[in-house]
Structures are given as structure tokens and as C-alpha cells.
């Protein structure tokens, strides 16, 4: 089981999101409670730079459903960019 407090601290230490690899993105998804996106992000090879560039249309084309999940994800990435 992941220790989310330690993981969140580790993610904060590597805040240059554009340099995150797939594993870093997966860890971030766990920290922010969006692990249901893990498989689709792995299949699509989403890395940190991609994470910040994803649009609602991208998420829809990746079959991220329902729309509330897409909106929640986009709010989380907006918060990530502000940190």
C-alpha cells in the first residue's frame, strides 16, 4: 500500500512536471486520488509534459468517462501548475 504522505512529499520535491516519466505520472495519479486513470494513461504513454497539455478533447478521445472525471482531472492539473 502506498504511503500517500511520503509520496506527496516526494512528488513536491520533483515539481518540474515537464520532466516526469510515466511512473511519476502514475504516482501523482495515486496521490490525487485519480488512480482510475492509470491504465488509460499508461496505454497512451502520458508523461509529465503531456499531463500539462491534455485538453478535454484529448481526454474524450482517450475515452475518459464520465465528463465529471474529465473535469476533475483538469482541475487537478490546474492546481498542479499553480504549485
C-alpha positions as CSV (number, residue, x, y, z in Angstrom):
1,X,0.0,0.0,0.0
2,X,1.3,3.4,-0.9
3,X,2.1,5.9,1.9
4,X,0.4,8.9,0.4
5,X,2.0,11.4,2.8
6,X,5.5,10.3,1.8
7,X,4.5,10.1,-1.8
8,X,3.1,13.5,-1.8
9,X,6.3,14.9,-0.3
10,X,8.3,13.1,-2.9
11,X,6.1,14.5,-5.7
12,X,6.5,18.0,-4.3
13,X,10.3,17.6,-4.4
14,X,10.2,16.8,-8.1
15,X,7.8,19.6,-9.1
16,X,9.3,20.0,-12.6
17,X,6.4,18.2,-14.0
18,X,7.7,18.5,-17.6
19,X,10.4,16.1,-16.6
20,X,8.1,13.4,-15.1
21,X,8.2,10.0,-16.7
22,X,5.2,7.6,-16.9
23,X,6.0,6.3,-13.4
24,X,5.9,9.8,-11.9
25,X,2.6,10.5,-13.6
26,X,1.2,7.2,-12.1
27,X,2.4,8.2,-8.7
28,X,0.8,11.6,-9.0
29,X,-2.5,10.0,-10.0
30,X,-2.4,7.9,-6.8
31,X,-1.6,11.0,-4.7
32,X,-4.5,13.0,-6.1
33,X,-7.0,10.1,-6.0
34,X,-7.3,9.6,-9.7
35,X,-5.9,6.1,-10.0
36,X,-8.8,5.1,-12.2
37,X,-6.9,6.9,-15.0
38,X,-3.8,4.9,-14.5
39,X,-4.4,2.3,-17.2
40,X,-5.5,4.7,-19.9
41,X,-2.6,7.0,-19.2
42,X,-0.1,4.0,-19.4
43,X,-1.6,2.8,-22.7
44,X,-1.3,6.3,-24.1
45,X,2.2,6.9,-22.7
46,X,1.3,10.0,-20.8
47,X,4.4,11.7,-19.3
48,X,4.6,15.0,-17.4
49,X,4.7,17.3,-20.3
50,X,1.7,15.6,-21.8
51,X,-0.1,15.8,-18.4
52,X,0.0,19.6,-18.5
53,X,-1.1,19.8,-22.2
54,X,-4.1,17.4,-22.0
55,X,-7.4,19.1,-23.2
56,X,-11.0,18.0,-22.6
57,X,-10.9,16.8,-26.2
58,X,-7.8,14.7,-25.6
59,X,-9.4,13.1,-22.6
60,X,-12.5,12.4,-24.5
61,X,-10.5,10.8,-27.4
62,X,-8.8,8.6,-24.7
63,X,-12.3,7.5,-23.6
64,X,-12.0,9.1,-20.2
65,X,-15.6,8.9,-18.9
66,X,-17.8,10.3,-17.4
67,X,-17.4,14.0,-18.1
68,X,-17.2,14.7,-14.3
69,X,-14.0,12.6,-14.2
70,X,-12.5,14.7,-17.1
71,X,-13.4,17.9,-15.3
72,X,-12.0,16.7,-12.0
73,X,-8.7,15.7,-13.7
74,X,-8.4,19.1,-15.4
75,X,-8.9,20.9,-12.1
76,X,-6.2,18.7,-10.5
77,X,-3.7,19.6,-13.3
78,X,-4.6,23.3,-13.0
79,X,-3.7,23.1,-9.3
80,X,-0.5,21.2,-10.2
81,X,0.6,24.0,-12.5
82,X,0.0,26.6,-9.7
83,X,2.2,24.7,-7.2
